Every structure is written in C-alpha cells, then in structure tokens.
Amino acid sequence: MTISLEKIRECLLKEQLLKEFTSDSGWSLTIPESLANKSFDALSYDSRTISANTLFFCKGLNFKAKYLADAVASGLDVYIAEEPYDVSAKLGIIVTDIKKAMAVLSMAFYDYPQRKLKLIGFTGTKGKTTAAYFTKFILDHATHQKTAMLSTMNSTLDGQTYFKSHLTTPESLDLYQMMATAVENQMTHFIMEVSSQAYKTNRVYGLFFDVGIFLNITPDHISPIEHPTFDDYFFCKRQLIAHSKTIILNHNSDYFQLLKETAEFLETPYITYGNGTQNQPDIDYTYQANTDDSLTFTVQSTTDSLQVAGEYQLRLGGDFNKGNALSAIIASALVGADHTDCQQGVKETTVPGRMELLTNKNGAKVYVDYAHNYDSLKNLLTFVKEEHPDGRLLVVIGSTGNKAISRRKDFGAVLSELADIAILTTDDPADENPADICAEIATHITSDIQVETVIDRAEAIKIALSLSNPEDAVVLAGKGADLYQKISGKDTPYEGDFVIAEHLIHQ
C-alpha cells in the first residue's frame, strides 16, 4: 500500500480540508518541488512506529508536541496536523480537521476497501453486539463463511479467528486497515457496531453502509468526556441514518417518529420492524412470541418482499432477543441471505457473555450477561425474575470508570426495582477508585434490599454463589466474556465471569 503526496493533496482539497503546506520555503497550497515525487508506505498516529516514508497524524486530546519532535528526530519527513509545529520536518500538511483528514486519507491509502464489501452497521443503546452476532451467523450460511465482523466483544477479519477490539468502532486508520485485511482474506460482507463516539469524533467520516440498523435509543454515555447531553448523544446516533443506503428502524424504539422523519427528510429508504400484530400499516415486519415455547417466535409481514416470514427458533432467551434477531434477519436478507439462511443462523447463534447459563452446586441458576446500561440490565433482570418467580434475584454488578457516569444512578434504580441482593464490585474502573464507584451506585439504591460491596470481582462472584438458595437466580452482569479489566489505562487480564463461576461451581 502506498499513497503519493499529490494524491493526499487531491483528497484533502476535494473534501475542503487542506489549509496549507508548510516548509522551509514558507506556506503554500502547492507541494514543494523537492517533494514532488514523495510517497508514503505507512500511516500512523503513534510516534513510536514511524520511518521516513510514514505519514504521521498529530491527533488526540493527549497529543504533545514532544511526540512529533521525537518522531522527526527518528527520521520522520512529513506530518499532518491542525496547526504548524516548530520542528525540522521537511513538510507539514495543515488541515482544518485532523480526524476527518485521517479518515479520508486512510480509505484512499487502503484503496477504498469498503467498496469491495457489503457493509452492515448497527447502532443503538443496547443490543448491538447480539444483533451483530445474529447477522454473522446468518450470513455465514449465505456466504459460506465469508463474513467479517467488528464487535465490542469479539472481532474477526477472516470469519474464523477472533480478537478483542479496544474501541466499539476503531479509529478510522485502524478501521480501513481491518477492512483491507478482510478483503485480502476474501471476505465479502463486513458487519460492525457503530458507536455514537464514532460519529462525534469522525472515526467513520465519509463512510456509507449498504444497510444500517437503528435498534433503539435511551440515555447513556452522558458525561463530560463523552456526550454532554442526551440531545448530543441522540444526534450522533442518528448520523447512521444519513450514511446508510437503506436503514432499518425499530418501531418500538423511543423517539421512533423522529427516526422515521429523519429517514424521510434525508430520503433514506427505510424498513420498520417491531413487536406487534400482523397488518399494522406502519410496521413492515413484526415478531410475535409463541406462547408454548419462549425460544420460538413468528415473523409476519403484509408484503414480505424479503421473503423471510415464518417461524424461528432461538438459543438466546429474552423477548428483546427476538427483536434483535428480526433486525438481523431483515439486514441479512437485504444483502443476500434467504429464508433458510435466516432460520439456520438464528437457531445457531450464540454470543460470548450473553445469556450464558450455569447451574450452581445447590441448583440455583447463574446467568452471565454483558448487560451494562439501564435498559439492557432492566430487560435482563426482568427476564430472569420471570423465569424464577419463587426465588430471590442476586445481582453482581459494578460500573465503568471515567465514562458513562449516569449508569451509576441507573443501576441503582434497576437494582432497587428488581434485585433482592446487590453485590457491588469492580467493572473497568479505569483511573477511578472502584470503591467510590460502588458507593455512588449504593447511594441510588432506594429500596430495602441487601447491599454488599466486594471490590475483588472474583470474590464477589464467590459470595453471590454462597448466598444463593436452590430456587434463586444469580446474575453476573456487565463483564460477560470480557477477559480484561481496564485499570489505570491498562488492560489487566481477567479470567471472565463465566470461567470464574464455572470454576467455583466445580471445585
């Protein structure tokens, strides 16, 4: 992969991002003659990984001029930034928006891999990972294992081997590198979760999806370092509608009317789905739970233009997963899956850390789930409580540090409503003291339930199991299959809730 300086100039001018070139000869919009034939064989925003032929992006809130000076001292010739720096580089490319410039140049450097893939993007406050997995399992049947996926929990670029992504939606440079790798691996479809931050920070600037899916919207990620208000969060989420060739909308979502009006205003073709009865004029596809089997549901449609109506069987419990499955069915059908692919894929879908079930030594059921915001936790606990009406509900949960501060109040509210015993513990505390986070959650628990604080998460799980009776249910919420705890800027290895619980049960 290479990109010439002339191509860089062309791309930036086209997007109206170029301010000027700066060099020893002054400021100009033309490339210095001495660099007329300059090309780059690498892009980087890490000053520790550069060479003379690297284009280095000066980006990020924590960027320091020293990083650039060190890179130049190590042989860097050209940098790109939003302001000139007093360094001895041969050329500075000064742009109006470094994140937009990185997105535009990354897609060009990797030869626009998005054009060689069918792109499916999910956004929503909850359900993105599960819906993405449903889509992956369906499309694996339709494409014969040629589907790549970027997910919060696990990502794959060859359809077979998995790795954990540090961000729900990677930085644009990393994203296009991953897409290019997927193309090299002969993948034909690419599923990804699209976060609100991806639009707020321009990680997906200029990217269009063949199919976008808007699952739902509730307040989340509201904090000084993420979204200052719900309005800002919701607006960023809605950008997927503007950047999809077809958008799928959940009729049961809050603010559905605004979502629909947005699609109509932008002239983005849309398909609606929801939990309802047949022949509702404003819902294209509905799902209905079968009363005699909680793991089956029926899809109905007046027109069924995608030919996906019929009965489906799940391995994942919870009515909310029927909606996630239907969104995936519609998305998959739009990019090539048939009815049989959809039925088989839905039937086989499992998600690491989602609704995984164990049985304690005494017979109590233990649920492991990634539920990590208000709606997902409430849906999970409601489902488990309905499944175990005669027992108590014991919940092990913490909340993340340095982000989504509003979740702490939300968790307190849900625990007050549905839990019998709350065991507060550590969950990715980052730079905060987990004891302080637990204390904040506890201040929002308003009902008279038993509350324990056990900072060591493995010990908290052990205590929850020991407190359970045979008729009870234990919920381990928030971490799912995550094998790391984010502590002081580092991913600290963690066995995972399921593995810890399984070990305690069988020891």
Beta strands, then each sheet from edge to edge (+ up, - down):
strand 1: 3-4
strand 2: 18-23
strand 3: 26-28
strand 4: 39-40
strand 5: 42-44
strand 6: 54-57
strand 7: 78-81
strand 8: 91-95
strand 9: 118-123
strand 10: 147-150
strand 11: 189-193
strand 12: 211-214
strand 13: 247-250
strand 14: 270-275
strand 15: 285-290
strand 16: 293-300
strand 17: 310-313
strand 18: 356-359
strand 19: 365-369
strand 20: 393-397
strand 21: 421-424
strand 22: 450-453
strand 23: 473-477
strand 24: 484-487
strand 25: 490-493
sheet 1: 1+ 4-
sheet 2: 3+ 2- 8+ 7+ 6+ 5+
sheet 3: 10+ 11+ 9+ 12+ 13+ 14+ 15+ 16- 17+
sheet 4: 18+ 19- 23- 20- 21- 22-
sheet 5: 24+ 25-
end
